């Protein structure tokens, strides 16, 4: 299981947590008791206000319909907030290195043409557009692009191409006014293995 804290300036709204697996539906009732099921594991929060990946591998194979993430201190009134939660079966995912870059531009989600922007950015970076994936959030308009080269390609070389200048140039060509840009960096993510060609 992988959990990320928030990336919107409230990354510190994460706390040390426990993970349980169960077949029972449960909602915390304020009693200070843990939820049903078996403990998968725990993760200790880093107090630094930075986005971080927390990985919990169950020490044993557990089965259940529900996964519960709860504050390690059930008596606390602190919130437990996440940016993303991913749950996998044993052997279901693999870790790959990708290049992540982001920018904030003027406009709205409805104004943005992701296919056009990715085509321009891929041409600017000199990589196939099939390597790129885009996620869009309203903030003015936050665009996050993930570049996943095929296995065996030099991920670091792609990251060196994804400079702030290259990204800004692609955005300008796409008719976007850039407010903030974060150059590409190599990160490791968990993904489902690619299906073999049929």
Residue pairs with C-beta under 8 A, 6 or more apart in sequence:
1 19
1 40
1 41
1 55
1 56
1 57
1 58
1 67
1 85
1 86
1 87
1 88
2 53
2 54
2 55
2 56
2 84
2 85
2 86
2 88
2 190
3 17
3 43
3 53
3 54
3 56
3 69
3 82
3 84
3 85
3 86
4 51
4 52
4 53
4 54
4 82
4 83
4 84
4 85
5 11
5 12
5 13
5 14
5 45
5 51
5 52
5 54
5 81
5 82
5 83
6 13
6 14
6 51
6 81
6 82
6 83
7 51
7 83
8 83
8 139
10 81
11 49
11 50
11 51
11 52
11 83
12 47
12 48
12 49
13 79
13 80
13 81
14 45
14 80
14 81
14 82
15 45
15 71
15 72
15 73
15 76
15 78
15 80
16 42
16 43
16 44
16 45
16 71
16 72
16 73
17 42
17 43
17 45
17 69
17 70
17 71
17 72
17 80
18 34
18 39
18 41
18 42
18 69
18 70
18 71
18 72
19 39
19 40
19 41
19 42
19 43
19 56
19 58
19 67
19 68
19 69
19 70
20 34
20 35
20 36
20 37
20 38
20 39
20 40
20 67
20 68
20 70
21 37
21 38
21 40
21 58
21 62
21 63
21 64
21 66
21 67
21 68
22 35
22 36
22 37
22 38
22 64
22 65
22 66
22 68
23 37
23 63
23 64
23 65
23 66
24 36
24 37
24 66
25 66
26 35
26 36
26 37
26 66
26 68
28 35
28 70
28 74
32 74
32 75
33 74
34 70
34 74
35 68
35 70
37 62
37 64
37 66
37 68
38 62
38 64
40 56
40 58
40 59
40 62
40 67
41 56
41 57
41 58
41 59
42 56
42 72
43 54
43 55
43 56
45 54
46 52
51 83
61 90
67 87
69 80
69 82
69 85
70 80
71 78
71 80
86 93
86 190
88 190
92 192
93 190
93 191
93 192
93 193
94 190
94 191
94 192
94 193
95 188
95 189
95 190
95 191
96 148
96 151
96 188
96 189
96 191
97 155
97 186
97 187
97 188
98 146
98 147
98 148
98 149
98 155
98 186
98 187
98 188
98 189
99 146
99 147
99 149
99 155
99 158
99 159
99 162
99 184
99 185
99 186
99 187
100 144
100 145
100 146
100 147
100 184
100 185
100 186
100 187
101 144
101 145
101 147
101 162
101 167
101 181
101 182
101 183
101 184
101 185
102 142
102 143
102 144
102 145
102 181
102 182
103 142
103 143
103 167
103 168
103 171
103 178
103 179
103 180
103 181
103 182
104 139
104 140
104 141
104 142
104 143
104 178
104 179
104 180
104 181
105 112
105 140
105 141
105 143
105 171
105 176
105 177
105 178
105 179
106 140
106 141
106 176
106 177
106 179
107 140
107 141
107 176
107 177
108 138
108 140
108 141
109 136
109 137
109 138
109 141
111 141
112 136
112 141
112 143
112 176
113 174
114 134
114 136
116 174
117 134
117 143
117 170
117 171
117 174
117 176
118 129
118 132
118 134
118 145
119 129
120 170
120 173
120 174
121 132
121 145
121 167
121 170
121 174
122 128
122 129
122 131
122 132
123 170
124 166
124 167
124 169
124 170
124 173
125 147
125 158
125 161
125 162
125 166
125 170
126 161
127 147
127 149
127 158
127 161
131 147
131 148
131 149
131 150
131 158
132 145
132 146
132 147
133 145
133 146
133 147
133 148
134 143
134 144
134 145
134 146
135 143
135 144
135 145
135 146
136 142
136 143
136 144
137 144
140 179
146 189
147 158
147 162
147 184
148 191
149 155
149 158
155 186
156 186
158 184
159 184
159 185
159 186
161 184
162 183
162 184
163 183
163 184
164 181
164 182
164 183
167 178
167 181
167 183
167 184
168 178
168 181
171 177
171 178
171 181
172 178
